[in-house]
Amino acid sequence: TVYNIDGIHSYLSNINIEEEHNMASRNSSIYSLLAAILVFIGFFFSFISVSALGYSVSVASGFTFAFSFAAFPAVLCFLVFLANLAMIILLAMNKKGPWGIVFYVCALLMLIAIITIGSVSEYGVSGGSGFGIWWCLIFLIIAGTLYMFGDKFKLPVLPMAKVRDGAQKMAESAQKVAHSASVAAANATAPAKYCGECGAKMASDAKFCPNCGKKCE
């Protein structure tokens, strides 16, 4: 059997390049998933704070505010909550799609909600956005950026992404095995060579006899 060494090397090299790209893409998806989970956690914090007479009080968490449907900002936050929950599920299932754009749209809706909340002021009482809504806005932007451009960053490889790294090492090992097999096959199929002086069997590419040391023609 004769192996095409160059063809094998080229094929396995393409596998390595594809594995590196897939590993970077998968790794960025994992980071986006973590950011989306942090967005979800942000809904436990205050979304609304009320200021009156110099005091500021948190009055509603993200869940309470979003599910109240009390005003336009609440509806926006509810839509963001549903979209982010869907992103968590899809990313956990490793589904591909325009999720980066979805995260950015959610961030825009959240920003509109923040602006709308801050515009409320009656009878000396002003409403304002709480810590949680800003938390969600920041991590929505981070999630979108990581999903769309994360493969261009040198992010530390997370445990789930190390599976891809293992596959790459297996491809490298396969390349070495294929090369060794090709060399062995070439030696096995080469015609036998014998020393003209002592008749000892020699390797096909040997220049000197291993038995008597005579130089071969």
Salt bridges, closest charged atoms under 4 A:
ASP151 OD1 - LYS152 NZ 3.98
ASP165 OD2 - LYS169 NZ 3.85
